[in-house]
Amino acid sequence: MMPGRSAIPYGVLDQERTDREVAAARRLERIYHAGQERVWDGRGLLAELLEKHGGVHLDEPFAGAVGRVFSVIFWGELAAWQISVELAAQLDDIEAKMAATSQAHDEARHFYVLHDYLAALGHSPDQMPPRSARVLEEVLNARGLPHKLIGMQMMVEPMALTLFQSVREQKICPVLSEFLEYFERDEARHVALGINHLPALVNRMSVPARVELAAWQFRMVHREMGGLHELADDLRLLGLDPIEVLRLGQSKQLFVAELLTRELNWDVPVIGVINRSVEFRRALQYPGEGDHSDLPRALVRALHQAVLEPQVA
């Protein structure tokens, strides 16, 4: 610290803001207060549900599939907790700090509830599959706050919401289904931090920095697809179609991305480019019957879906 310069950010309340930024700040402040009002006791809730349903009773292979899928989510919650703490420390805007602080509290609760649920299932959290691990490592090691906000709030969180919803609706385990409703409510609030604060950060970036951010997002979308593909067999065991899970997750991500571009007042084709590349990879990654050993046919089908029949909407 330079001599005479205070470490206390006295100027934090003196920032000049546009009307749009003031409105976003008010929304971020409401996120914090909503989090305070809707705090739930994870330890108490899980104990209540275990007593209500007589514990967790899942036979193989379902117990193993639930354990492997939720081990990935368990480590994702730890990463989200770590990133939200970092955001709360580094963000300049008071309202954004408040929202990130509220999220850190939620993510800590999700982490320990999942830990205790996996213990009741008789499953020790596995080490993550390599592609899934790489997604979290990329976000954790991202060099800028915009990257962390996009990576966590606009990519990882929507996909986590998708898995929570999909597994809950299958009613595989009543204990799991009931507490996942609480997770979903919390995660929906977390996405709002990225939508409301990211525009302020992006508007301060140079054009080359924005291009680099878009390229990073493009790369991360495809890495996340690879991570979900690692869970495909377990999702099928749980009665879920991996393609439908992917489509639902991407529809949530697209909705969030459209809200962001509206806040930024951008009219750029980035979303369309990402969607078509996703369609191409999805058609290759999950080929139809008869395409598994016929690469030329799979390529033609993938190009057709990406260019003529984009389905992410």
C-alpha positions as CSV (number, residue, x, y, z in Angstrom):
1,M,0.0,0.0,0.0
2,M,1.3,3.5,-0.9
3,P,2.1,5.7,2.0
4,G,-0.9,7.8,3.0
5,R,-3.4,5.6,1.0
6,S,-6.1,3.9,3.1
7,A,-7.0,0.3,2.6
8,I,-10.6,1.2,3.5
9,P,-12.5,1.9,0.3
10,Y,-14.1,5.2,1.4
11,G,-15.1,6.1,-2.2
12,V,-17.2,3.0,-2.7
13,L,-20.4,5.0,-2.0
14,D,-19.4,7.8,-4.3
15,Q,-19.6,6.0,-7.7
16,E,-21.3,7.7,-10.6
17,R,-23.9,5.4,-12.1
18,T,-26.2,5.4,-15.1
19,D,-29.9,4.9,-14.6
20,R,-29.5,1.3,-15.8
21,E,-26.7,0.7,-13.3
22,V,-28.8,2.1,-10.5
23,A,-31.7,-0.2,-11.4
24,A,-29.3,-3.2,-11.5
25,A,-27.9,-2.2,-8.1
26,R,-31.4,-2.1,-6.6
27,R,-32.1,-5.6,-8.0
28,L,-28.8,-6.9,-6.5
29,E,-29.7,-5.5,-3.1
30,R,-33.0,-7.3,-3.2
31,I,-31.2,-10.6,-4.0
32,Y,-29.3,-10.2,-0.8
33,H,-32.4,-9.5,1.3
34,A,-34.3,-12.3,-0.4
35,G,-31.5,-14.6,0.5
36,Q,-31.7,-13.5,4.2
37,E,-35.4,-14.0,4.3
38,R,-35.3,-17.5,2.7
39,V,-32.4,-19.0,4.6
40,W,-33.2,-22.7,5.5
41,D,-31.5,-25.0,8.0
42,G,-29.8,-27.6,5.9
43,R,-28.8,-29.8,8.8
44,G,-32.3,-29.7,10.3
45,L,-34.1,-30.2,7.0
46,L,-32.0,-33.3,6.0
47,A,-32.5,-34.8,9.5
48,E,-36.2,-34.3,9.2
49,L,-36.4,-35.8,5.7
50,L,-34.3,-38.8,6.7
51,E,-36.6,-39.5,9.7
52,K,-39.7,-38.9,7.5
53,H,-38.6,-41.4,4.9
54,G,-36.8,-43.9,7.1
55,G,-33.4,-43.0,5.7
56,V,-32.0,-43.4,2.2
57,H,-32.9,-46.7,0.5
58,L,-31.5,-47.1,-3.0
59,D,-30.3,-50.3,-4.4
60,E,-27.5,-50.7,-7.0
61,P,-27.1,-49.7,-9.7
62,F,-29.2,-46.6,-8.8
63,A,-27.2,-45.8,-5.6
64,G,-24.0,-45.8,-7.5
65,A,-25.4,-43.6,-10.3
66,V,-26.8,-41.1,-7.8
67,G,-23.5,-41.1,-5.9
68,R,-21.4,-40.4,-9.1
69,V,-23.7,-37.7,-10.4
70,F,-24.0,-35.9,-7.1
71,S,-20.3,-36.3,-6.4
72,V,-19.7,-34.0,-9.4
73,I,-22.3,-31.6,-8.1
74,F,-20.8,-31.8,-4.6
75,W,-17.4,-30.6,-5.9
76,G,-19.2,-28.0,-8.0
77,E,-20.9,-26.6,-4.9
78,L,-17.5,-26.3,-3.3
79,A,-16.2,-24.4,-6.3
80,A,-19.2,-22.1,-6.3
81,W,-18.7,-21.4,-2.6
82,Q,-15.0,-20.5,-3.3
83,I,-15.8,-18.3,-6.2
84,S,-18.7,-16.5,-4.5
85,V,-16.4,-15.7,-1.5
86,E,-13.8,-14.4,-4.0
87,L,-16.4,-12.3,-5.8
88,A,-17.6,-10.9,-2.5
89,A,-14.1,-9.8,-1.6
90,Q,-13.1,-8.3,-5.0
91,L,-16.3,-6.7,-6.4
92,D,-16.3,-3.0,-6.0
93,D,-20.1,-2.4,-6.0
94,I,-21.6,-2.7,-2.5
95,E,-24.8,-4.3,-3.8
96,A,-22.9,-6.9,-5.9
97,K,-20.8,-7.6,-2.8
98,M,-24.0,-8.2,-0.8
99,A,-25.4,-10.6,-3.4
100,A,-22.2,-12.5,-3.6
101,T,-22.0,-12.8,0.2
102,S,-25.5,-14.2,0.3
103,Q,-24.6,-16.7,-2.4
104,A,-21.5,-17.8,-0.4
105,H,-23.8,-18.6,2.5
106,D,-26.1,-20.7,0.3
107,E,-23.2,-22.6,-1.4
108,A,-21.7,-23.5,2.0
109,R,-25.1,-24.9,3.0
110,H,-25.5,-26.9,-0.3
111,F,-22.0,-28.3,0.2
112,Y,-22.5,-29.7,3.7
113,V,-26.1,-31.0,2.9
114,L,-24.8,-32.9,-0.1
115,H,-21.9,-34.2,1.9
116,D,-24.3,-35.5,4.6
117,Y,-26.7,-36.9,2.0
118,L,-23.9,-38.8,0.2
119,A,-22.8,-40.2,3.6
120,A,-26.4,-41.4,4.3
121,L,-26.4,-43.0,0.8
122,G,-23.2,-44.8,1.8
123,H,-21.2,-43.1,-0.9
124,S,-17.9,-41.2,-0.4
125,P,-17.6,-38.4,-2.9
126,D,-15.6,-39.6,-5.9
127,Q,-12.8,-37.7,-7.6
128,M,-14.4,-35.9,-10.5
129,P,-14.1,-37.3,-14.1
130,P,-11.4,-35.4,-16.0
131,R,-13.6,-33.2,-18.3
132,S,-15.9,-32.2,-15.5
133,A,-12.9,-31.3,-13.3
134,R,-11.4,-29.2,-16.1
135,V,-14.6,-27.1,-16.4
136,L,-14.4,-26.2,-12.7
137,E,-10.7,-25.7,-12.7
138,E,-11.0,-23.3,-15.7
139,V,-13.6,-21.2,-13.8
140,L,-11.6,-21.3,-10.6
141,N,-8.4,-20.2,-12.3
142,A,-10.0,-17.7,-14.6
143,R,-8.1,-14.4,-14.5
144,G,-10.9,-12.0,-14.5
145,L,-14.1,-11.4,-12.6
146,P,-16.2,-11.3,-15.8
147,H,-14.9,-14.8,-16.6
148,K,-15.8,-16.0,-13.2
149,L,-19.3,-14.5,-13.3
150,I,-20.0,-16.0,-16.8
151,G,-18.5,-19.3,-15.9
152,M,-20.3,-19.8,-12.6
153,Q,-23.5,-17.8,-12.7
154,M,-24.3,-18.2,-16.4
155,M,-22.9,-21.6,-17.3
156,V,-22.4,-23.9,-14.3
157,E,-25.4,-22.7,-12.2
158,P,-28.0,-23.1,-15.0
159,M,-26.6,-26.7,-15.7
160,A,-26.8,-27.5,-12.0
161,L,-30.4,-26.2,-11.9
162,T,-31.1,-28.5,-14.9
163,L,-29.7,-31.6,-13.1
164,F,-31.6,-30.7,-9.9
165,Q,-34.9,-30.4,-11.7
166,S,-34.4,-33.5,-13.9
167,V,-33.4,-35.8,-11.0
168,R,-36.1,-34.4,-8.7
169,E,-38.8,-35.0,-11.3
170,Q,-37.7,-38.7,-11.6
171,K,-38.5,-39.2,-7.9
172,I,-35.5,-41.6,-7.6
173,C,-35.2,-40.9,-3.9
174,P,-37.8,-39.0,-1.8
175,V,-35.2,-37.5,0.5
176,L,-33.2,-36.2,-2.5
177,S,-36.2,-34.9,-4.4
178,E,-37.5,-32.9,-1.4
179,F,-34.3,-31.1,-0.5
180,L,-33.4,-30.4,-4.2
181,E,-36.4,-28.1,-4.3
182,Y,-34.6,-25.8,-1.8
183,F,-31.4,-26.0,-3.9
184,E,-33.3,-24.9,-7.0
185,R,-34.8,-21.9,-5.3
186,D,-31.3,-20.8,-4.1
187,E,-29.6,-21.4,-7.4
188,A,-32.2,-19.4,-9.3
189,R,-31.3,-16.3,-7.2
190,H,-27.6,-16.9,-7.9
191,V,-28.0,-16.6,-11.6
192,A,-29.4,-13.1,-11.1
193,L,-26.0,-11.8,-9.8
194,G,-24.4,-12.4,-13.2
195,I,-27.3,-10.9,-15.2
196,N,-27.4,-7.8,-13.1
197,H,-23.7,-7.1,-12.4
198,L,-21.9,-8.5,-15.5
199,P,-23.0,-5.6,-17.8
200,A,-21.3,-3.1,-15.5
201,L,-18.0,-5.1,-15.7
202,V,-18.2,-5.7,-19.5
203,N,-18.9,-2.1,-20.3
204,R,-15.6,-1.2,-18.8
205,M,-13.7,-3.7,-20.9
206,S,-11.8,-2.9,-24.2
207,V,-13.1,-4.4,-27.4
208,P,-10.2,-6.9,-27.6
209,A,-10.9,-7.9,-23.9
210,R,-14.6,-8.5,-24.9
211,V,-13.6,-10.6,-27.8
212,E,-11.3,-12.7,-25.6
213,L,-14.2,-13.1,-23.1
214,A,-16.6,-14.3,-25.8
215,A,-13.9,-16.8,-27.1
216,W,-13.5,-18.1,-23.5
217,Q,-17.2,-18.6,-23.2
218,F,-17.3,-20.4,-26.5
219,R,-14.6,-22.8,-25.3
220,M,-16.2,-23.3,-21.9
221,V,-19.6,-24.2,-23.5
222,H,-17.9,-27.1,-25.3
223,R,-16.0,-28.2,-22.3
224,E,-19.2,-28.3,-20.3
225,M,-20.7,-30.5,-23.0
226,G,-17.8,-32.9,-22.6
227,G,-18.3,-32.9,-18.9
228,L,-22.0,-33.8,-19.1
229,H,-21.2,-36.5,-21.6
230,E,-19.1,-38.2,-18.9
231,L,-22.3,-38.6,-16.9
232,A,-24.4,-39.9,-19.8
233,D,-24.4,-43.6,-18.7
234,D,-25.3,-42.7,-15.1
235,L,-28.1,-40.3,-16.3
236,R,-29.5,-43.2,-18.4
237,L,-29.5,-45.5,-15.4
238,L,-31.5,-42.9,-13.6
239,G,-34.1,-42.8,-16.4
240,L,-32.9,-39.5,-17.9
241,D,-32.1,-38.9,-21.6
242,P,-28.7,-37.1,-21.7
243,I,-29.7,-35.2,-24.9
244,E,-32.8,-33.9,-23.2
245,V,-30.9,-32.9,-20.1
246,L,-28.3,-31.1,-22.3
247,R,-31.0,-29.3,-24.3
248,L,-32.8,-28.2,-21.1
249,G,-29.6,-26.9,-19.6
250,Q,-28.7,-25.1,-22.8
251,S,-32.1,-23.5,-23.0
252,K,-31.6,-22.2,-19.4
253,Q,-28.1,-20.9,-20.4
254,L,-29.6,-19.3,-23.5
255,F,-32.3,-17.5,-21.5
256,V,-29.7,-16.1,-19.2
257,A,-27.5,-15.1,-22.1
258,E,-30.4,-13.3,-23.8
259,L,-31.2,-11.4,-20.6
260,L,-27.5,-10.3,-20.4
261,T,-27.3,-9.1,-24.0
262,R,-30.5,-7.1,-23.3
263,E,-28.9,-5.5,-20.3
264,L,-25.8,-4.8,-22.4
265,N,-28.0,-3.5,-25.3
266,W,-25.9,-5.6,-27.7
267,D,-26.9,-6.8,-31.1
268,V,-24.2,-9.3,-31.8
269,P,-24.4,-12.8,-33.3
270,V,-22.4,-14.5,-30.6
271,I,-25.3,-16.5,-29.2
272,G,-26.3,-17.7,-32.6
273,V,-22.7,-18.8,-33.4
274,I,-22.5,-20.7,-30.1
275,N,-25.9,-22.4,-30.6
276,R,-25.0,-23.7,-34.0
277,S,-21.7,-25.0,-32.9
278,V,-23.5,-26.7,-30.0
279,E,-25.9,-28.3,-32.4
280,F,-23.1,-29.6,-34.5
281,R,-21.2,-31.1,-31.5
282,R,-24.4,-32.6,-30.0
283,A,-25.2,-34.4,-33.2
284,L,-21.7,-35.9,-33.3
285,Q,-21.6,-36.6,-29.6
286,Y,-25.0,-38.3,-29.4
287,P,-25.4,-39.9,-32.9
288,G,-28.6,-41.6,-33.8
289,E,-29.0,-45.3,-34.4
290,G,-26.8,-46.5,-37.2
291,D,-24.4,-43.5,-37.1
292,H,-22.0,-44.9,-34.5
293,S,-19.6,-46.4,-37.0
294,D,-20.4,-44.2,-39.9
295,L,-18.5,-40.9,-39.4
296,P,-19.3,-39.3,-42.8
297,R,-23.0,-39.9,-42.2
298,A,-22.7,-38.5,-38.7
299,L,-20.9,-35.4,-40.0
300,V,-23.6,-34.7,-42.6
301,R,-26.3,-35.1,-40.0
302,A,-24.4,-32.8,-37.6
303,L,-24.0,-30.1,-40.2
304,H,-27.7,-30.3,-41.2
305,Q,-28.8,-29.9,-37.6
306,A,-26.4,-27.0,-36.9
307,V,-27.1,-25.0,-40.0
308,L,-30.7,-25.9,-40.9
309,E,-32.4,-27.1,-37.7
310,P,-31.0,-25.2,-34.7
311,Q,-33.0,-26.5,-31.7
312,V,-31.6,-24.6,-28.7
313,A,-34.2,-22.0,-28.0
